[in-house]
Amino acid sequence: MNMDTRYKNLIIPAAAVVILAAVIITITFCTGDRSKNRYNAALYFYNEQQTAIEAENRTIHYTDRQELAELIVGELIKGPESAKSRRVIPSDTKLISVSGVEDGEVIVNLSREFQTGDNKNDVLAIYSVVKSLCAVRGIDRVKVVTDGTDILSADGSIIGFLTDQDINLSTDTYNSEMREVTLYFPLNDGGGLGREIRSIRVTDQQPLAQYLINELIKGPQTEGLYASLNGETKIHSVEIMNGICFVNFTQSFIEKNTGSAEQEKLTITSIVDSLTELDNIERVQILIDGMRVHDFGSINIFGLFARDESVIAK
């Protein structure tokens, strides 16, 4: 009788332990599910013909926005689940880092395998990252780099931050078209700025404003005008936010374009008046290596510049 009682005392605690363990596992499992947020992601991949990128919906479980951004890029690298879609990012690409999520200006640093050498494919791969991430609330702009190095477009300029609106929303393809633009260059006779209208081929891989700066650097095609920017002037990026165009030059802007006070004034006005021909630009901010600076020769360029038509020849 005493022996049976002892065994019962031993068996009861053991059973309790088993039950308690089961309860803990159940609570942990349920709590784990509930602690994860769910996000219905629109991930962009090539269509079946590989002529455009299209969205594929996928549910992602995440804890915070940083993890969500990293998981989205990871899913893009994994590739599509639909048999009708094709991967746009090479499968051997590695995600190095995602930064700037909390600020809304995200930099995605990928391994060098991301770039295939085919500029059209590389640009569409950038588009897929930008559009997939910009769909996340609070992420406004995205820049893709490889091994910490800027990616260049076909014309050699840096592909900087892009927004969802910078990408052709109707087809999401690498489009090329002719556009008529208005540029302003100094007159040889010193009479201010002369107007030149030219047709240029543009793609949707960078803002139209960046093409205008590139054309100014190339110089005029019309007799009687001369270049307002030295041909060796380099730019990092051209970006537009809330009607302000931020033109980010390298130090070459200062080194190659200072001269007389009149020349410096015409250089600035040439840039500003050419850019403000675009409907979405009201003012211009000149940056040097990403920073506002005071001195451009005799001119203070720290502040914003508005359009000045007083120097345009009639």
PyMOL commands that set and color helices and strands:
alter all, ss='L'
color gray80, all
select helices_A, chain A and resi 2-35+65-78+112-114+119-134+164-166+208-218+252-257+261-275
alter helices_A, ss='H'
color red, helices_A
select strands_A, chain A and resi 37-46+53-62+95-99+105-110+141-146+149-150+176-186+193-203+235-241+244-249+283-288+295-296+299-300+304-306
alter strands_A, ss='S'
color yellow, strands_A
deselect
rebuild
show_as cartoon
